[in-house]
Amino acid sequence: MSKDLERRDAKKPMTFGHAVAMTAVGVVGILVAFWVLSSLAGIIFFFVKIAVIIALIAAVFWLVSRFRH
């Protein structure tokens, strides 16, 4: 068991500065999470688009080769 660095016996109410700091950290965390998730979604969407384009090109070549015979 580790000892706390600060004793929490004295129950002090949350100060305005502490509330503002917690809110700021929460907002920054939400913004970073949104940016990361939107970047991941963008990368996944990019690869899906590339796969669809390759599949369409392959389908056109397959149809052309089928009609030529």
C-alpha positions in Angstrom: 0.0 0.0 0.0 1.3 3.4 -0.9 0.8 6.4 1.2 -0.9 9.5 -0.2 1.4 12.5 -0.7 -1.3 14.7 0.6 -3.5 14.0 3.6 -7.2 14.2 2.7 -8.5 14.5 6.2 -9.5 18.1 5.8 -12.6 18.2 3.6 -12.2 21.4 1.7 -14.9 22.4 -0.8 -13.9 22.6 -4.5 -12.6 26.1 -5.3 -13.6 28.0 -8.4 -10.1 27.7 -9.9 -10.2 23.9 -9.4 -13.6 23.7 -11.2 -12.3 25.9 -14.0 -9.2 23.8 -14.4 -11.2 20.5 -14.4 -13.6 21.9 -17.0 -10.6 23.1 -19.2 -9.0 19.7 -19.0 -12.3 18.0 -19.9 -12.8 20.3 -22.9 -9.3 19.8 -24.2 -9.7 16.0 -23.7 -12.9 16.0 -25.7 -11.4 18.0 -28.5 -8.3 15.7 -28.7 -10.5 12.6 -28.7 -12.8 14.1 -31.4 -9.7 14.9 -33.5 -8.2 11.5 -33.1 -11.4 9.7 -33.9 -12.2 11.8 -36.9 -8.6 11.3 -38.2 -9.1 7.5 -37.8 -12.4 7.6 -39.6 -10.9 9.7 -42.4 -8.1 7.2 -42.9 -10.5 4.3 -42.9 -12.8 6.1 -45.3 -9.9 6.8 -47.6 -8.9 3.1 -47.8 -12.5 2.1 -48.3 -12.7 4.6 -51.3 -9.5 3.2 -52.8 -10.8 -0.4 -52.4 -14.1 0.5 -54.1 -12.3 2.2 -57.0 -10.0 -0.8 -57.5 -13.0 -3.2 -57.3 -14.8 -1.1 -59.9 -11.8 -1.0 -62.3 -11.4 -4.8 -61.9 -15.2 -5.3 -62.6 -14.9 -3.2 -65.8 -11.9 -5.2 -67.0 -13.7 -8.5 -66.1 -16.9 -7.4 -68.0 -14.8 -6.3 -71.1 -12.9 -9.5 -71.1 -16.2 -11.5 -70.8 -17.8 -9.6 -73.7 -14.8 -10.0 -76.0 -14.9 -13.8 -75.9 
